[in-house]
């Protein structure tokens, strides 16, 4: 369950740009965010769900 990050719920000020404006949609973390292809997942969550999304590792 991700941490509540919605601006309406937390009543915090909306940030236009920077690290605080983006978070992982799965766990709510701010660090290690993968934004490519509009995934918005942290690197730990991406490793867990990458195969379900169609990504695979090269050897």
mmCIF file of the N, C-alpha and C atoms, coordinates in Angstrom:
data_MODEL
# 
_entry.id   MODEL 
# 
loop_
_atom_site.group_PDB 
_atom_site.id 
_atom_site.type_symbol 
_atom_site.label_atom_id 
_atom_site.label_alt_id 
_atom_site.label_comp_id 
_atom_site.label_asym_id 
_atom_site.label_entity_id 
_atom_site.label_seq_id 
_atom_site.pdbx_PDB_ins_code 
_atom_site.Cartn_x 
_atom_site.Cartn_y 
_atom_site.Cartn_z 
_atom_site.occupancy 
_atom_site.B_iso_or_equiv 
_atom_site.pdbx_formal_charge 
_atom_site.auth_seq_id 
_atom_site.auth_comp_id 
_atom_site.auth_asym_id 
_atom_site.auth_atom_id 
_atom_site.pdbx_PDB_model_num 
ATOM 1   N N  . UNK A 1 1  ? 0.840  -1.170  0.000   1.00 0.00 ? 1  UNK A N  1 
ATOM 2   C CA . UNK A 1 1  ? 0.000  0.000   0.000   1.00 0.00 ? 1  UNK A CA 1 
ATOM 3   C C  . UNK A 1 1  ? 0.889  1.239   0.000   1.00 0.00 ? 1  UNK A C  1 
ATOM 4   N N  . UNK A 1 2  ? 0.779  2.090   -1.005  1.00 0.00 ? 2  UNK A N  1 
ATOM 5   C CA . UNK A 1 2  ? 1.626  3.283   -1.044  1.00 0.00 ? 2  UNK A CA 1 
ATOM 6   C C  . UNK A 1 2  ? 1.219  4.302   0.012   1.00 0.00 ? 2  UNK A C  1 
ATOM 7   N N  . UNK A 1 3  ? 2.186  5.110   0.397   1.00 0.00 ? 3  UNK A N  1 
ATOM 8   C CA . UNK A 1 3  ? 1.914  6.178   1.342   1.00 0.00 ? 3  UNK A CA 1 
ATOM 9   C C  . UNK A 1 3  ? 0.995  7.199   0.678   1.00 0.00 ? 3  UNK A C  1 
ATOM 10  N N  . UNK A 1 4  ? 0.114  7.843   1.436   1.00 0.00 ? 4  UNK A N  1 
ATOM 11  C CA . UNK A 1 4  ? -0.764 8.839   0.817   1.00 0.00 ? 4  UNK A CA 1 
ATOM 12  C C  . UNK A 1 4  ? 0.036  10.054  0.373   1.00 0.00 ? 4  UNK A C  1 
ATOM 13  N N  . UNK A 1 5  ? 0.108  10.303  -0.906  1.00 0.00 ? 5  UNK A N  1 
ATOM 14  C CA . UNK A 1 5  ? 0.851  11.432  -1.443  1.00 0.00 ? 5  UNK A CA 1 
ATOM 15  C C  . UNK A 1 5  ? -0.055 12.425  -2.167  1.00 0.00 ? 5  UNK A C  1 
ATOM 16  N N  . UNK A 1 6  ? -1.356 12.158  -2.227  1.00 0.00 ? 6  UNK A N  1 
ATOM 17  C CA . UNK A 1 6  ? -2.262 13.066  -2.916  1.00 0.00 ? 6  UNK A CA 1 
ATOM 18  C C  . UNK A 1 6  ? -2.331 14.393  -2.177  1.00 0.00 ? 6  UNK A C  1 
ATOM 19  N N  . UNK A 1 7  ? -2.360 15.465  -2.929  1.00 0.00 ? 7  UNK A N  1 
ATOM 20  C CA . UNK A 1 7  ? -2.349 16.791  -2.336  1.00 0.00 ? 7  UNK A CA 1 
ATOM 21  C C  . UNK A 1 7  ? -3.632 17.080  -1.568  1.00 0.00 ? 7  UNK A C  1 
ATOM 22  N N  . UNK A 1 8  ? -4.756 16.511  -1.999  1.00 0.00 ? 8  UNK A N  1 
ATOM 23  C CA . UNK A 1 8  ? -6.024 16.749  -1.315  1.00 0.00 ? 8  UNK A CA 1 
ATOM 24  C C  . UNK A 1 8  ? -6.050 16.045  0.039   1.00 0.00 ? 8  UNK A C  1 
ATOM 25  N N  . UNK A 1 9  ? -5.444 14.873  0.126   1.00 0.00 ? 9  UNK A N  1 
ATOM 26  C CA . UNK A 1 9  ? -5.453 14.107  1.371   1.00 0.00 ? 9  UNK A CA 1 
ATOM 27  C C  . UNK A 1 9  ? -4.478 14.695  2.378   1.00 0.00 ? 9  UNK A C  1 
ATOM 28  N N  . UNK A 1 10 ? -3.257 14.986  1.934   1.00 0.00 ? 10 UNK A N  1 
ATOM 29  C CA . UNK A 1 10 ? -2.210 15.429  2.860   1.00 0.00 ? 10 UNK A CA 1 
ATOM 30  C C  . UNK A 1 10 ? -2.222 16.930  3.111   1.00 0.00 ? 10 UNK A C  1 
ATOM 31  N N  . UNK A 1 11 ? -2.942 17.692  2.313   1.00 0.00 ? 11 UNK A N  1 
ATOM 32  C CA . UNK A 1 11 ? -3.031 19.158  2.447   1.00 0.00 ? 11 UNK A CA 1 
ATOM 33  C C  . UNK A 1 11 ? -1.681 19.847  2.303   1.00 0.00 ? 11 UNK A C  1 
ATOM 34  N N  . UNK A 1 12 ? -0.747 19.222  1.590   1.00 0.00 ? 12 UNK A N  1 
ATOM 35  C CA . UNK A 1 12 ? 0.557  19.856  1.412   1.00 0.00 ? 12 UNK A CA 1 
ATOM 36  C C  . UNK A 1 12 ? 0.568  20.670  0.126   1.00 0.00 ? 12 UNK A C  1 
ATOM 37  N N  . UNK A 1 13 ? 1.527  21.571  0.049   1.00 0.00 ? 13 UNK A N  1 
ATOM 38  C CA . UNK A 1 13 ? 1.633  22.476  -1.094  1.00 0.00 ? 13 UNK A CA 1 
ATOM 39  C C  . UNK A 1 13 ? 2.094  21.707  -2.323  1.00 0.00 ? 13 UNK A C  1 
ATOM 40  N N  . UNK A 1 14 ? 1.468  21.941  -3.459  1.00 0.00 ? 14 UNK A N  1 
ATOM 41  C CA . UNK A 1 14 ? 1.843  21.276  -4.693  1.00 0.00 ? 14 UNK A CA 1 
ATOM 42  C C  . UNK A 1 14 ? 3.155  21.854  -5.208  1.00 0.00 ? 14 UNK A C  1 
ATOM 43  N N  . UNK A 1 15 ? 4.107  20.968  -5.502  1.00 0.00 ? 15 UNK A N  1 
ATOM 44  C CA . UNK A 1 15 ? 5.420  21.367  -5.990  1.00 0.00 ? 15 UNK A CA 1 
ATOM 45  C C  . UNK A 1 15 ? 5.445  21.210  -7.504  1.00 0.00 ? 15 UNK A C  1 
ATOM 46  N N  . UNK A 1 16 ? 5.880  22.239  -8.216  1.00 0.00 ? 16 UNK A N  1 
ATOM 47  C CA . UNK A 1 16 ? 5.838  22.231  -9.672  1.00 0.00 ? 16 UNK A CA 1 
ATOM 48  C C  . UNK A 1 16 ? 6.928  21.366  -10.295 1.00 0.00 ? 16 UNK A C  1 
ATOM 49  N N  . UNK A 1 17 ? 8.122  21.379  -9.714  1.00 0.00 ? 17 UNK A N  1 
ATOM 50  C CA . UNK A 1 17 ? 9.232  20.608  -10.294 1.00 0.00 ? 17 UNK A CA 1 
ATOM 51  C C  . UNK A 1 17 ? 10.196 20.226  -9.186  1.00 0.00 ? 17 UNK A C  1 
ATOM 52  N N  . UNK A 1 18 ? 11.075 19.296  -9.491  1.00 0.00 ? 18 UNK A N  1 
ATOM 53  C CA . UNK A 1 18 ? 12.039 18.830  -8.505  1.00 0.00 ? 18 UNK A CA 1 
ATOM 54  C C  . UNK A 1 18 ? 11.710 17.433  -8.017  1.00 0.00 ? 18 UNK A C  1 
ATOM 55  N N  . UNK A 1 19 ? 12.552 16.928  -7.111  1.00 0.00 ? 19 UNK A N  1 
ATOM 56  C CA . UNK A 1 19 ? 12.366 15.571  -6.613  1.00 0.00 ? 19 UNK A CA 1 
ATOM 57  C C  . UNK A 1 19 ? 11.074 15.397  -5.824  1.00 0.00 ? 19 UNK A C  1 
ATOM 58  N N  . UNK A 1 20 ? 10.637 16.432  -5.157  1.00 0.00 ? 20 UNK A N  1 
ATOM 59  C CA . UNK A 1 20 ? 9.424  16.332  -4.349  1.00 0.00 ? 20 UNK A CA 1 
ATOM 60  C C  . UNK A 1 20 ? 8.144  16.310  -5.149  1.00 0.00 ? 20 UNK A C  1 
ATOM 61  N N  . UNK A 1 21 ? 8.222  16.565  -6.446  1.00 0.00 ? 21 UNK A N  1 
ATOM 62  C CA . UNK A 1 21 ? 7.016  16.593  -7.263  1.00 0.00 ? 21 UNK A CA 1 
ATOM 63  C C  . UNK A 1 21 ? 6.686  15.237  -7.869  1.00 0.00 ? 21 UNK A C  1 
ATOM 64  N N  . UNK A 1 22 ? 7.612  14.279  -7.745  1.00 0.00 ? 22 UNK A N  1 
ATOM 65  C CA . UNK A 1 22 ? 7.395  12.955  -8.340  1.00 0.00 ? 22 UNK A CA 1 
ATOM 66  C C  . UNK A 1 22 ? 7.657  11.880  -7.298  1.00 0.00 ? 22 UNK A C  1 
ATOM 67  N N  . UNK A 1 23 ? 6.844  10.833  -7.291  1.00 0.00 ? 23 UNK A N  1 
ATOM 68  C CA . UNK A 1 23 ? 7.047  9.737   -6.361  1.00 0.00 ? 23 UNK A CA 1 
ATOM 69  C C  . UNK A 1 23 ? 6.618  8.435   -7.007  1.00 0.00 ? 23 UNK A C  1 
ATOM 70  N N  . UNK A 1 24 ? 7.062  7.345   -6.408  1.00 0.00 ? 24 UNK A N  1 
ATOM 71  C CA . UNK A 1 24 ? 6.737  6.004   -6.894  1.00 0.00 ? 24 UNK A CA 1 
ATOM 72  C C  . UNK A 1 24 ? 5.249  5.761   -6.690  1.00 0.00 ? 24 UNK A C  1 
ATOM 73  N N  . UNK A 1 25 ? 4.574  5.307   -7.724  1.00 0.00 ? 25 UNK A N  1 
ATOM 74  C CA . UNK A 1 25 ? 3.142  5.073   -7.643  1.00 0.00 ? 25 UNK A CA 1 
ATOM 75  C C  . UNK A 1 25 ? 2.811  3.773   -6.927  1.00 0.00 ? 25 UNK A C  1 
ATOM 76  N N  . UNK A 1 26 ? 3.834  2.977   -6.618  1.00 0.00 ? 26 UNK A N  1 
ATOM 77  C CA . UNK A 1 26 ? 3.605  1.699   -5.946  1.00 0.00 ? 26 UNK A CA 1 
ATOM 78  C C  . UNK A 1 26 ? 3.889  1.779   -4.449  1.00 0.00 ? 26 UNK A C  1 
ATOM 79  N N  . UNK A 1 27 ? 5.021  2.392   -4.070  1.00 0.00 ? 27 UNK A N  1 
ATOM 80  C CA . UNK A 1 27 ? 5.384  2.425   -2.644  1.00 0.00 ? 27 UNK A CA 1 
ATOM 81  C C  . UNK A 1 27 ? 5.454  3.835   -2.081  1.00 0.00 ? 27 UNK A C  1 
ATOM 82  N N  . UNK A 1 28 ? 5.505  4.862   -2.918  1.00 0.00 ? 28 UNK A N  1 
ATOM 83  C CA . UNK A 1 28 ? 5.526  6.235   -2.434  1.00 0.00 ? 28 UNK A CA 1 
ATOM 84  C C  . UNK A 1 28 ? 6.903  6.810   -2.200  1.00 0.00 ? 28 UNK A C  1 
ATOM 85  N N  . UNK A 1 29 ? 7.967  6.118   -2.602  1.00 0.00 ? 29 UNK A N  1 
ATOM 86  C CA . UNK A 1 29 ? 9.331  6.609   -2.383  1.00 0.00 ? 29 UNK A CA 1 
ATOM 87  C C  . UNK A 1 29 ? 9.664  7.721   -3.372  1.00 0.00 ? 29 UNK A C  1 
ATOM 88  N N  . UNK A 1 30 ? 10.568 8.608   -2.948  1.00 0.00 ? 30 UNK A N  1 
ATOM 89  C CA . UNK A 1 30 ? 10.996 9.708   -3.798  1.00 0.00 ? 30 UNK A CA 1 
ATOM 90  C C  . UNK A 1 30 ? 12.307 9.415   -4.519  1.00 0.00 ? 30 UNK A C  1 
ATOM 91  N N  . UNK A 1 31 ? 13.115 8.493   -4.006  1.00 0.00 ? 31 UNK A N  1 
ATOM 92  C CA . UNK A 1 31 ? 14.457 8.274   -4.547  1.00 0.00 ? 31 UNK A CA 1 
ATOM 93  C C  . UNK A 1 31 ? 14.475 7.109   -5.536  1.00 0.00 ? 31 UNK A C  1 
ATOM 94  N N  . UNK A 1 32 ? 15.396 7.153   -6.491  1.00 0.00 ? 32 UNK A N  1 
ATOM 95  C CA . UNK A 1 32 ? 15.558 6.078   -7.462  1.00 0.00 ? 32 UNK A CA 1 
ATOM 96  C C  . UNK A 1 32 ? 14.380 5.929   -8.395  1.00 0.00 ? 32 UNK A C  1 
ATOM 97  N N  . UNK A 1 33 ? 13.784 7.023   -8.796  1.00 0.00 ? 33 UNK A N  1 
ATOM 98  C CA . UNK A 1 33 ? 12.555 6.982   -9.591  1.00 0.00 ? 33 UNK A CA 1 
ATOM 99  C C  . UNK A 1 33 ? 12.852 6.781   -11.065 1.00 0.00 ? 33 UNK A C  1 
ATOM 100 N N  . UNK A 1 34 ? 12.137 5.855   -11.691 1.00 0.00 ? 34 UNK A N  1 
ATOM 101 C CA . UNK A 1 34 ? 12.259 5.606   -13.126 1.00 0.00 ? 34 UNK A CA 1 
ATOM 102 C C  . UNK A 1 34 ? 11.077 6.287   -13.803 1.00 0.00 ? 34 UNK A C  1 
ATOM 103 N N  . UNK A 1 35 ? 11.384 7.328   -14.581 1.00 0.00 ? 35 UNK A N  1 
ATOM 104 C CA . UNK A 1 35 ? 10.336 8.113   -15.228 1.00 0.00 ? 35 UNK A CA 1 
ATOM 105 C C  . UNK A 1 35 ? 10.158 7.750   -16.697 1.00 0.00 ? 35 UNK A C  1 
ATOM 106 N N  . UNK A 1 36 ? 11.107 7.000   -17.232 1.00 0.00 ? 36 UNK A N  1 
ATOM 107 C CA . UNK A 1 36 ? 11.057 6.669   -18.650 1.00 0.00 ? 36 UNK A CA 1 
ATOM 108 C C  . UNK A 1 36 ? 9.793  5.869   -18.955 1.00 0.00 ? 36 UNK A C  1 
ATOM 109 N N  . UNK A 1 37 ? 9.190  6.125   -20.092 1.00 0.00 ? 37 UNK A N  1 
ATOM 110 C CA . UNK A 1 37 ? 7.920  5.522   -20.524 1.00 0.00 ? 37 UNK A CA 1 
ATOM 111 C C  . UNK A 1 37 ? 6.793  5.828   -19.548 1.00 0.00 ? 37 UNK A C  1 
ATOM 112 N N  . UNK A 1 38 ? 6.926  6.893   -18.762 1.00 0.00 ? 38 UNK A N  1 
ATOM 113 C CA . UNK A 1 38 ? 5.930  7.333   -17.782 1.00 0.00 ? 38 UNK A CA 1 
ATOM 114 C C  . UNK A 1 38 ? 5.593  6.226   -16.784 1.00 0.00 ? 38 UNK A C  1 
ATOM 115 N N  . UNK A 1 39 ? 6.614  5.483   -16.334 1.00 0.00 ? 39 UNK A N  1 
ATOM 116 C CA . UNK A 1 39 ? 6.400  4.414   -15.357 1.00 0.00 ? 39 UNK A CA 1 
ATOM 117 C C  . UNK A 1 39 ? 6.194  4.957   -13.957 1.00 0.00 ? 39 UNK A C  1 
ATOM 118 N N  . UNK A 1 40 ? 7.030  5.907   -13.522 1.00 0.00 ? 40 UNK A N  1 
ATOM 119 C CA . UNK A 1 40 ? 6.986  6.498   -12.182 1.00 0.00 ? 40 UNK A CA 1 
ATOM 120 C C  . UNK A 1 40 ? 7.013  5.426   -11.103 1.00 0.00 ? 40 UNK A C  1 
ATOM 121 N N  . UNK A 1 41 ? 7.995  4.530   -11.206 1.00 0.00 ? 41 UNK A N  1 
ATOM 122 C CA . UNK A 1 41 ? 8.253  3.500   -10.209 1.00 0.00 ? 41 UNK A CA 1 
ATOM 123 C C  . UNK A 1 41 ? 9.667  3.675   -9.691  1.00 0.00 ? 41 UNK A C  1 
ATOM 124 N N  . UNK A 1 42 ? 9.886  3.397   -8.409  1.00 0.00 ? 42 UNK A N  1 
ATOM 125 C CA . UNK A 1 42 ? 11.250 3.416   -7.899  1.00 0.00 ? 42 UNK A CA 1 
ATOM 126 C C  . UNK A 1 42 ? 11.965 2.169   -8.413  1.00 0.00 ? 42 UNK A C  1 
ATOM 127 N N  . UNK A 1 43 ? 13.279 2.163   -8.299  1.00 0.00 ? 43 UNK A N  1 
ATOM 128 C CA . UNK A 1 43 ? 14.036 1.073   -8.905  1.00 0.00 ? 43 UNK A CA 1 
ATOM 129 C C  . UNK A 1 43 ? 13.755 -0.260  -8.230  1.00 0.00 ? 43 UNK A C  1 
ATOM 130 N N  . UNK A 1 44 ? 13.457 -0.266  -6.936  1.00 0.00 ? 44 UNK A N  1 
ATOM 131 C CA . UNK A 1 44 ? 13.150 -1.508  -6.240  1.00 0.00 ? 44 UNK A CA 1 
ATOM 132 C C  . UNK A 1 44 ? 11.818 -2.086  -6.722  1.00 0.00 ? 44 UNK A C  1 
ATOM 133 N N  . UNK A 1 45 ? 10.809 -1.251  -6.853  1.00 0.00 ? 45 UNK A N  1 
ATOM 134 C CA . UNK A 1 45 ? 9.506  -1.716  -7.340  1.00 0.00 ? 45 UNK A CA 1 
ATOM 135 C C  . UNK A 1 45 ? 9.591  -2.138  -8.800  1.00 0.00 ? 45 UNK A C  1 
ATOM 136 N N  . UNK A 1 46 ? 10.399 -1.428  -9.582  1.00 0.00 ? 46 UNK A N  1 
ATOM 137 C CA . UNK A 1 46 ? 10.540 -1.785  -10.984 1.00 0.00 ? 46 UNK A CA 1 
ATOM 138 C C  . UNK A 1 46 ? 11.121 -3.183  -11.136 1.00 0.00 ? 46 UNK A C  1 
ATOM 139 N N  . UNK A 1 47 ? 12.110 -3.519  -10.314 1.00 0.00 ? 47 UNK A N  1 
ATOM 140 C CA . UNK A 1 47 ? 12.709 -4.855  -10.391 1.00 0.00 ? 47 UNK A CA 1 
ATOM 141 C C  . UNK A 1 47 ? 11.703 -5.938  -10.051 1.00 0.00 ? 47 UNK A C  1 
ATOM 142 N N  . UNK A 1 48 ? 10.753 -5.640  -9.170  1.00 0.00 ? 48 UNK A N  1 
ATOM 143 C CA . UNK A 1 48 ? 9.750  -6.622  -8.777  1.00 0.00 ? 48 UNK A CA 1 
ATOM 144 C C  . UNK A 1 48 ? 8.701  -6.847  -9.857  1.00 0.00 ? 48 UNK A C  1 
ATOM 145 N N  . UNK A 1 49 ? 8.340  -5.814  -10.608 1.00 0.00 ? 49 UNK A N  1 
ATOM 146 C CA . UNK A 1 49 ? 7.244  -5.936  -11.569 1.00 0.00 ? 49 UNK A CA 1 
ATOM 147 C C  . UNK A 1 49 ? 7.690  -5.840  -13.024 1.00 0.00 ? 49 UNK A C  1 
ATOM 148 N N  . UNK A 1 50 ? 8.986  -5.811  -13.279 1.00 0.00 ? 50 UNK A N  1 
ATOM 149 C CA . UNK A 1 50 ? 9.483  -5.600  -14.643 1.00 0.00 ? 50 UNK A CA 1 
ATOM 150 C C  . UNK A 1 50 ? 9.022  -6.687  -15.608 1.00 0.00 ? 50 UNK A C  1 
ATOM 151 N N  . UNK A 1 51 ? 9.057  -7.944  -15.192 1.00 0.00 ? 51 UNK A N  1 
ATOM 152 C CA . UNK A 1 51 ? 8.659  -9.016  -16.094 1.00 0.00 ? 51 UNK A CA 1 
ATOM 153 C C  . UNK A 1 51 ? 7.173  -8.966  -16.406 1.00 0.00 ? 51 UNK A C  1 
ATOM 154 N N  . UNK A 1 52 ? 6.351  -8.526  -15.467 1.00 0.00 ? 52 UNK A N  1 
ATOM 155 C CA . UNK A 1 52 ? 4.916  -8.392  -15.708 1.00 0.00 ? 52 UNK A CA 1 
ATOM 156 C C  . UNK A 1 52 ? 4.630  -7.264  -16.700 1.00 0.00 ? 52 UNK A C  1 
ATOM 157 N N  . UNK A 1 53 ? 5.527  -6.278  -16.730 1.00 0.00 ? 53 UNK A N  1 
ATOM 158 C CA . UNK A 1 53 ? 5.365  -5.154  -17.650 1.00 0.00 ? 53 UNK A CA 1 
ATOM 159 C C  . UNK A 1 53 ? 5.925  -5.439  -19.037 1.00 0.00 ? 53 UNK A C  1 
ATOM 160 N N  . UNK A 1 54 ? 6.650  -6.545  -19.188 1.00 0.00 ? 54 UNK A N  1 
ATOM 161 C CA . UNK A 1 54 ? 7.187  -6.917  -20.491 1.00 0.00 ? 54 UNK A CA 1 
ATOM 162 C C  . UNK A 1 54 ? 8.672  -6.647  -20.669 1.00 0.00 ? 54 UNK A C  1 
ATOM 163 N N  . UNK A 1 55 ? 9.364  -6.243  -19.624 1.00 0.00 ? 55 UNK A N  1 
ATOM 164 C CA . UNK A 1 55 ? 10.806 -6.010  -19.691 1.00 0.00 ? 55 UNK A CA 1 
ATOM 165 C C  . UNK A 1 55 ? 11.511 -7.310  -19.342 1.00 0.00 ? 55 UNK A C  1 
ATOM 166 N N  . UNK A 1 56 ? 12.701 -7.497  -19.890 1.00 0.00 ? 56 UNK A N  1 
ATOM 167 C CA . UNK A 1 56 ? 13.503 -8.648  -19.536 1.00 0.00 ? 56 UNK A CA 1 
ATOM 168 C C  . UNK A 1 56 ? 14.970 -8.268  -19.516 1.00 0.00 ? 56 UNK A C  1 
ATOM 169 N N  . UNK A 1 57 ? 15.755 -9.055  -18.753 1.00 0.00 ? 57 UNK A N  1 
ATOM 170 C CA . UNK A 1 57 ? 17.169 -8.744  -18.572 1.00 0.00 ? 57 UNK A CA 1 
ATOM 171 C C  . UNK A 1 57 ? 17.995 -9.381  -19.673 1.00 0.00 ? 57 UNK A C  1 
ATOM 172 N N  . UNK A 1 58 ? 18.963 -8.626  -20.185 1.00 0.00 ? 58 UNK A N  1 
ATOM 173 C CA . UNK A 1 58 ? 19.960 -9.198  -21.091 1.00 0.00 ? 58 UNK A CA 1 
ATOM 174 C C  . UNK A 1 58 ? 21.085 -9.780  -20.256 1.00 0.00 ? 58 UNK A C  1 
ATOM 175 N N  . UNK A 1 59 ? 21.684 -10.855 -20.748 1.00 0.00 ? 59 UNK A N  1 
ATOM 176 C CA . UNK A 1 59 ? 22.790 -11.452 -20.000 1.00 0.00 ? 59 UNK A CA 1 
ATOM 177 C C  . UNK A 1 59 ? 24.111 -10.983 -20.528 1.00 0.00 ? 59 UNK A C  1 
# 
